[in-house]
Amino acid sequence: MKLIGFFNRDGGTFKTTDMAAYEMKAEQVFRDAGHDFEGVVVSGSEVVAAMERAARRDDIDGIVAGGGDGTISAAAAVAWKNGVALGVIPAGTMNLFARSLRLPLDIYQVLDVLATGEVDQVDIGSANGRPFIHQFSAGMHARMVRYRNAYTYRSRAGKLSANIRAALGVVFNPPEFDVDFEAEGVRERRHVSAISVSNNPFGPNTLLYADDLRGGELGFYTARPLRPLSVARLAIDMLRGRFRENADVMVMHTREVHLHFPKLRSLANCVVDGELLPLERDIALKLHAGELKVMVKQGTAARVAEEDSISSAVV
């Protein structure tokens, strides 16, 4: 394959990595595996434009993106729109998409896995046409991100501290709002504190990421209006990977869901793959099954299919 690698030097692990040495290592690994590979180190402000220019070339088979979840989300959007493959180097804090793809979280180990792996096709979601690989959310999550963004931090420890402070702020001040939704022939209005729509249902893990990105369904989650104690209980259930058992959470699986916010406040926000954005009054969320090409470990697709078959037989 002819590949170009983009390494966001401002992203997570790369901030403390010798990027010149890493770029040389990546080029060696991919070329030794038979690929035509060129690595580029760019700043966070330049990485999206650089990937977009490369993906439009007619001689490129794929892009390899290294950085945090924001960089990987942007890279997935570029790859999807241009029909090229995406390789993920998880250099961020959470690395949720890499976890869903079952990739190693070590930035050196993953080079060998990608270079000797296979191309699979997984699902990707969209919200009013904007692609997402993890989730769209409104309510508590958006408020927490807004609170967190108000704090200044320069390290992972600082980001963790900001997240904890923001979470505590939401615990004692959870939002409430109305939403009309239509999904699977059901139309309903709910008064809620939180909405989340994920690219495939979340697995039973504490970080809330999908175990399988080939299921062809969105996970649609809402939480009834919560008080501080209820928010704390939900947080504990999430940490235990058992939030579905929480009495305040309602769950649906669907290919599409349409949301309408009848009393939208002018400064209301949503979060798409970690990015805080203005919340639109009407949002159409769709699952695009198998439309994103990704580079994964050799045999991953077959192994996931086998696990799904076993799980279905047990059920």
C-alpha positions in Angstrom: 0.0 0.0 0.0 1.0 3.6 -0.6 0.6 5.3 2.8 1.3 8.7 4.4 1.6 8.9 8.1 0.7 12.1 10.0 2.0 12.4 13.5 0.5 15.2 15.6 3.4 16.3 17.8 1.0 18.2 20.1 -1.0 15.1 20.9 -0.7 13.2 24.2 2.3 10.8 24.2 3.9 12.5 21.3 4.6 15.6 23.4 7.3 13.7 25.2 8.5 11.6 22.3 11.5 12.2 20.0 9.4 12.8 16.9 12.2 12.7 14.4 13.3 9.3 15.7 9.7 8.1 15.8 9.1 9.2 12.2 12.2 7.3 11.1 11.2 4.2 13.0 7.7 4.3 11.4 9.1 4.6 7.9 11.5 1.7 8.6 8.7 -0.6 9.9 6.3 0.0 7.1 8.9 -0.1 4.4 10.3 -3.4 5.8 6.7 -4.8 5.5 6.6 -3.9 1.8 4.6 -0.6 2.0 5.5 2.7 0.2 5.4 4.9 3.3 6.1 8.5 4.0 5.9 10.0 7.6 5.2 13.6 8.4 5.3 15.3 11.8 2.9 18.2 12.0 1.4 20.5 14.7 -2.2 20.0 15.9 -3.3 23.1 14.0 -1.9 21.7 10.7 -2.8 18.0 10.9 -6.4 18.1 9.5 -5.5 20.2 6.5 -2.5 18.0 5.7 -4.5 14.8 5.9 -7.2 16.3 3.7 -4.7 17.3 1.0 -3.1 13.8 1.0 -6.4 11.9 0.9 -7.5 13.7 -2.2 -4.5 12.3 -4.1 -5.4 9.5 -6.5 -2.2 7.6 -5.7 -2.8 7.2 -2.0 -4.2 3.9 -0.5 -4.4 5.1 3.0 -3.4 7.5 5.8 -1.9 6.6 9.1 -2.8 9.1 11.9 -1.1 9.4 15.2 -2.5 11.6 18.0 -5.3 11.8 20.5 -9.0 11.0 20.0 -9.6 14.3 18.3 -6.9 13.7 15.7 -8.1 10.2 15.1 -11.7 11.3 14.7 -10.7 14.0 12.1 -8.6 11.4 10.3 -11.5 9.0 10.2 -13.7 11.7 8.7 -11.1 12.4 6.0 -10.6 8.6 5.2 -14.3 8.0 5.0 -15.1 10.9 2.7 -12.2 10.0 0.4 -12.6 6.2 0.5 -9.1 5.5 1.7 -7.9 3.2 4.6 -7.1 4.6 8.0 -4.3 3.4 10.3 -4.5 4.5 13.9 -1.6 5.2 16.2 -3.0 5.8 19.7 -1.0 8.7 21.2 -3.8 10.2 23.3 -5.2 9.9 26.8 -8.2 7.6 26.2 -7.6 6.1 22.7 -11.2 4.9 22.5 -11.3 4.1 18.8 -8.0 2.2 19.0 -9.5 0.1 21.9 -12.6 -0.6 19.8 -10.3 -1.8 16.9 -8.3 -4.0 19.4 -5.1 -2.3 18.6 -2.1 -2.2 21.0 -2.0 1.1 22.9 1.9 1.3 22.7 2.9 3.7 20.0 5.8 1.5 18.9 4.1 -1.9 19.1 1.2 -0.7 17.0 3.5 0.1 14.1 4.3 -3.5 13.6 0.7 -4.5 13.9 -0.5 -2.0 11.3 2.3 -2.7 8.9 1.7 -6.5 8.9 -2.1 -6.3 9.3 -5.1 -6.3 7.1 -7.7 -3.8 6.0 -11.2 -4.3 7.5 -14.4 -2.3 7.0 -16.2 -1.0 10.1 -19.1 1.3 10.9 -19.1 5.0 11.3 -21.9 7.4 12.4 -22.9 10.8 11.4 -24.8 13.7 13.0 -26.4 16.0 10.4 -23.7 14.7 8.0 -20.8 15.2 10.4 -19.0 11.9 10.9 -18.2 10.4 14.3 -16.4 7.3 15.3 -17.3 7.3 19.0 -20.3 9.3 20.1 -22.6 12.3 19.9 -23.8 13.5 23.3 -25.8 16.3 24.9 -26.7 17.3 28.4 -24.4 16.2 31.2 -21.4 15.2 29.0 -21.5 18.5 27.1 -21.7 20.5 30.4 -18.7 18.5 31.8 -16.6 19.2 28.7 -17.6 22.9 28.8 -16.6 23.1 32.5 -13.3 21.2 31.7 -12.4 23.5 28.8 -12.6 26.5 31.2 -9.6 25.1 33.1 -6.0 25.3 32.0 -3.9 22.2 31.9 -0.7 21.1 30.1 -0.3 17.5 31.0 -2.2 14.2 31.3 -2.3 14.7 35.1 -3.6 18.2 34.6 -6.3 17.0 32.2 -7.3 14.3 34.7 -7.6 16.9 37.4 -9.7 19.2 35.1 -12.0 16.2 34.3 -12.5 15.5 38.0 -13.3 19.1 38.8 -15.7 19.3 35.8 -17.4 16.1 36.8 -17.9 17.3 40.3 -19.4 20.5 38.9 -21.9 18.5 36.9 -22.8 16.2 39.9 -24.0 19.3 41.8 -25.6 21.0 38.8 -27.0 18.5 36.3 -28.9 19.9 33.4 -32.6 19.1 32.5 -34.2 19.5 29.1 -36.8 18.2 26.7 -36.1 16.1 23.6 -38.4 14.6 21.0 -37.0 11.6 19.3 -38.0 9.2 16.5 -36.4 5.8 16.2 -37.5 2.4 15.1 -41.0 3.6 14.5 -41.2 5.1 18.0 -42.0 8.8 18.6 -41.7 10.1 22.1 -40.9 13.2 24.1 -38.6 12.7 27.1 -37.5 15.1 29.9 -33.8 14.1 30.4 -30.5 15.1 31.9 -28.3 13.3 29.3 -28.4 11.9 25.7 -25.7 9.8 24.1 -25.7 8.2 20.6 -22.8 5.9 20.0 -21.2 4.2 17.0 -22.4 0.7 17.9 -23.5 0.0 21.5 -21.1 0.5 24.3 -19.5 -2.6 25.7 -19.4 -3.5 29.4 -16.3 -1.4 30.1 -15.6 1.6 32.2 -14.5 3.9 29.4 -17.7 3.5 27.4 -16.4 2.4 24.0 -17.9 -0.2 21.5 -16.4 -3.7 21.7 -17.4 -4.3 18.0 -17.7 -1.7 15.3 -19.3 -4.1 12.8 -22.7 -4.5 14.5 -24.6 -2.0 12.2 -26.5 -0.2 15.0 -26.3 3.0 17.0 -26.5 2.8 20.7 -29.1 5.4 21.9 -29.1 6.2 25.6 -31.0 8.7 27.6 -31.0 9.4 31.4 -34.0 10.8 33.2 -33.7 14.1 35.1 -31.1 13.5 37.8 -30.3 14.9 41.2 -26.8 14.9 42.7 -27.2 11.6 44.4 -28.6 10.0 41.2 -25.7 11.4 39.2 -23.2 9.9 41.7 -25.0 6.5 41.4 -24.8 6.6 37.6 -21.1 7.5 37.7 -20.5 4.5 40.0 -22.4 2.2 37.6 -20.4 3.5 34.7 -17.2 2.8 36.5 -18.4 -0.7 37.1 -19.3 -1.1 33.4 -23.0 -1.7 34.5 -24.7 1.5 33.6 -27.4 -0.3 31.6 -28.6 -1.7 34.9 -29.2 1.8 36.3 -32.9 2.5 36.7 -32.5 6.1 35.3 -31.0 5.0 32.0 -33.1 4.0 28.9 -31.4 2.1 26.1 -32.3 1.5 22.4 -30.4 0.1 19.4 -31.3 1.6 16.0 -29.9 2.4 12.6 -31.2 6.0 12.7 -32.5 8.4 15.3 -33.9 11.9 14.8 -33.7 14.4 17.7 -35.6 17.6 18.1 -35.1 20.0 21.0 -38.3 22.1 21.4 -36.9 24.5 24.0 -33.3 24.9 22.7 -31.3 27.5 24.6 -29.1 29.8 22.5 -25.8 28.7 24.2 -26.6 25.0 24.4 -23.8 22.6 23.4 -23.3 19.0 22.2 -20.1 16.9 22.0 -19.1 15.0 18.9 -16.1 12.7 19.5 -14.9 14.9 22.3 -15.3 18.3 20.5 -17.7 20.8 22.0 -20.0 22.2 19.4 -23.2 24.3 19.3 -26.3 22.1 19.6 -28.7 22.3 16.7 -32.5 22.2 17.2 -32.9 19.2 14.8 -30.3 16.4 14.4 -30.4 13.3 12.2 -28.1 10.6 13.4 -27.3 7.7 11.1 -25.1 4.6 11.1 -23.1 4.0 8.0 -22.5 0.2 8.1 -19.1 -1.0 6.9 -18.2 2.3 5.2 -14.9 3.1 7.0 -11.8 1.2 5.9 -9.4 0.6 8.8 -6.0 -1.1 9.2 -6.2 -3.8 12.0 -4.2 -6.7 13.2 -4.1 -9.7 10.9 -7.1 -12.0 11.7 -9.0 -9.4 13.8 -12.1 -9.4 11.6 -12.4 -13.2 11.6 -11.9 -13.3 15.4 -14.5 -10.7 16.1 -17.0 -12.5 13.7 -16.3 -15.8 15.6 -16.9 -14.1 19.0 -20.1 -12.6 17.8 -21.3 -16.0 16.5 -20.5 -17.6 19.9 -22.3 -14.8 21.7 -25.4 -15.1 19.5 -25.5 -18.9 20.1 -25.3 -18.4 23.9 -28.1 -15.9 23.8 
